Amino acid sequence: MSDQVYKLIEVTGTSGSSLEEAIQNAVSRAAKTVRAMRWFEVVEIRGRIDDNQVAQWQVTLKIGFALED
């Protein structure tokens, strides 16, 4: 087995429903253009407030993917 080399990208997913959905939205969108994704790390959680209610979750992720030969 050869040693892998990885690259990190940073993306922000949003959702009006939950943190988990915001994460899934970010990963799903990144998967359209990035291959060989292996892990993610949540680096920031924030949100938007409208009329004293949480209106949107915003989650910034680092996504690691393997570089191809």
Phi and psi in degrees as a GROMACS rama.xvg file:
@    title "Ramachandran Plot"
@    xaxis  label "Phi"
@    yaxis  label "Psi"
@TYPE xy
-87.045  155.959  SER-2
-74.9508  137.889  ASP-3
-90.8536  153.332  GLN-4
-119.695  136.751  VAL-5
-120.764  155.107  TYR-6
-123.725  149.257  LYS-7
-112.75  140.238  LEU-8
-122.945  161.844  ILE-9
-122.62  128.899  GLU-10
-135.515  158.39  VAL-11
-123.582  123.391  THR-12
-102.797  150.817  GLY-13
-128.203  156.174  THR-14
-160.099  144.741  SER-15
-87.2156  -4.39309  GLY-16
-106.706  -50.8743  SER-17
-160.152  163.569  SER-18
-63.1178  -43.7132  LEU-19
-60.0418  -40.8079  GLU-20
-67.8536  -37.0333  GLU-21
-62.6709  -41.1904  ALA-22
-64.0464  -47.4573  ILE-23
-62.1427  -39.3357  GLN-24
-61.5339  -40.8461  ASN-25
-66.0139  -46.1591  ALA-26
-65.6311  -43.5593  VAL-27
-62.1229  -41.6693  SER-28
-69.0687  -42.2485  ARG-29
-62.0684  -35.0961  ALA-30
-63.27  -18.0469  ALA-31
-69.888  -23.9275  LYS-32
-129.097  -7.20268  THR-33
-118.176  128.507  VAL-34
-100.585  162.204  ARG-35
60.9099  36.9318  ALA-36
-67.9626  139.102  MET-37
-120.695  -34.6613  ARG-38
-155.835  167.822  TRP-39
-138.159  156.411  PHE-40
-133.214  127.345  GLU-41
-78.1458  122.069  VAL-42
-108.638  -18.4017  VAL-43
-159.413  139.174  GLU-44
-124.796  130.174  ILE-45
-149.682  176.828  ARG-46
-158.29  175.786  GLY-47
-114.644  140.777  ARG-48
-114.328  129.057  ILE-49
-126.759  129.794  ASP-50
50.9559  45.7732  ASP-51
62.144  22.2622  ASN-52
-129.363  148.465  GLN-53
-67.127  120.301  VAL-54
-103.301  -26.6816  ALA-55
-158.443  138.744  GLN-56
-96.4686  139.123  TRP-57
-128.743  120.407  GLN-58
-124.456  121.096  VAL-59
-95.6048  129.85  THR-60
-121.703  148.607  LEU-61
-100.041  129.09  LYS-62
-115.109  127.896  ILE-63
-99.6889  136.284  GLY-64
-138.038  150.729  PHE-65
-77.644  135.015  ALA-66
-76.5523  139.536  LEU-67
-85.1821  153.223  GLU-68
